[in-house]
């Protein structure tokens, strides 16, 4: 199934300057699975700036269809066809 993924707040630099991707994942894919898929197939550099363990690092907001993922079971949320998953870094240098 197709899922749309977006990166902003500087995260696009870790994904070869891609701000949007459409990925094809299995029907039972969770956000946790999607994060692992993105790391393995699309993350180009500095994984430590995107991930901590098997989740996103603190300071990265995850929205599913404009709703905070924490309101949708967090990493255990099962993505649906045509979901729009947005990763936004709130961490910035000064």
N, C-alpha and C positions, 0 to 999 in steps of 0.2 A: 504494500500500500504506500501511497505517496504522502510524505509529510514535508511541510515547508519549514525551513530553519533560517533564522536571521541572527546576525552578530552585530553588536554595536558597542560603543564606549571604548573602542580600541581592540576588542576581541577579534575584529575582522583581520587585524594584522597577523594574528596567529594562524589564521585560516587562509593564507595566501591572498589577503585583501578581499576575500569574498564576503559580501554583506548578506547575500542570500544564497541558499542552496535548496534544492528539492531532492530529498533522499527517498529511496525505496526500501522499506523495512517490513519485517514480518508483522502479521496481525496482532500478535501478543506482546509486541515491543513496549517496554516501559520507558520512562524518561531515563532511568539508570542505564538501560540497554542502549538508548539513543546516544547518551553521552559517551559510552564505550565505543560505539560505532563511529561517532565523529572523531574520537581520538585516534582510532585505528586507521580510518580511511581519509580524513580530511585535515586533521591538525598537522600543520607544517613545522611549527617550532614552539619552543618553551612550553611544554605541556604543564609545567608547574604553575604557570600563570592562569591556566584554565581549570585544572583539576587538583583536587586534594583527595587522595585515596581513590574511591570509585565514584565520587560525586564532583560537582563543581566546587571551586574553592570559595570560602567566605568572601562576600563582596560582589558576587555575581548574581544578579537577579535572573530568574527564569520565569517567563510568562508563557502560558499556553492559551492561545486565543484571547490575549489581553488580560488573563487572570493569573495571579501569583500561584505558582505551582504548589506552594504550601497549603493552599486552600483546596487543592485537587489531589491529595495523597502524596504530594512531593515526588520523590524519585520512583515511587511505586505506581504512579499514574500511568495507565495504559493509553498510549497515543491512539487517536482515531484517524481515519482517512481524512486528509486535507487539513489536519490540525496545523496551526502556525505556532511554532515554538521559537521564542526569542530569548537570546542570552545577552544580557547587558552588564558590562563591567561598570561598577561604581567606584573603582579604584583608579586614581589618577595621580601622577607625579606633580611636583610643584617646583 
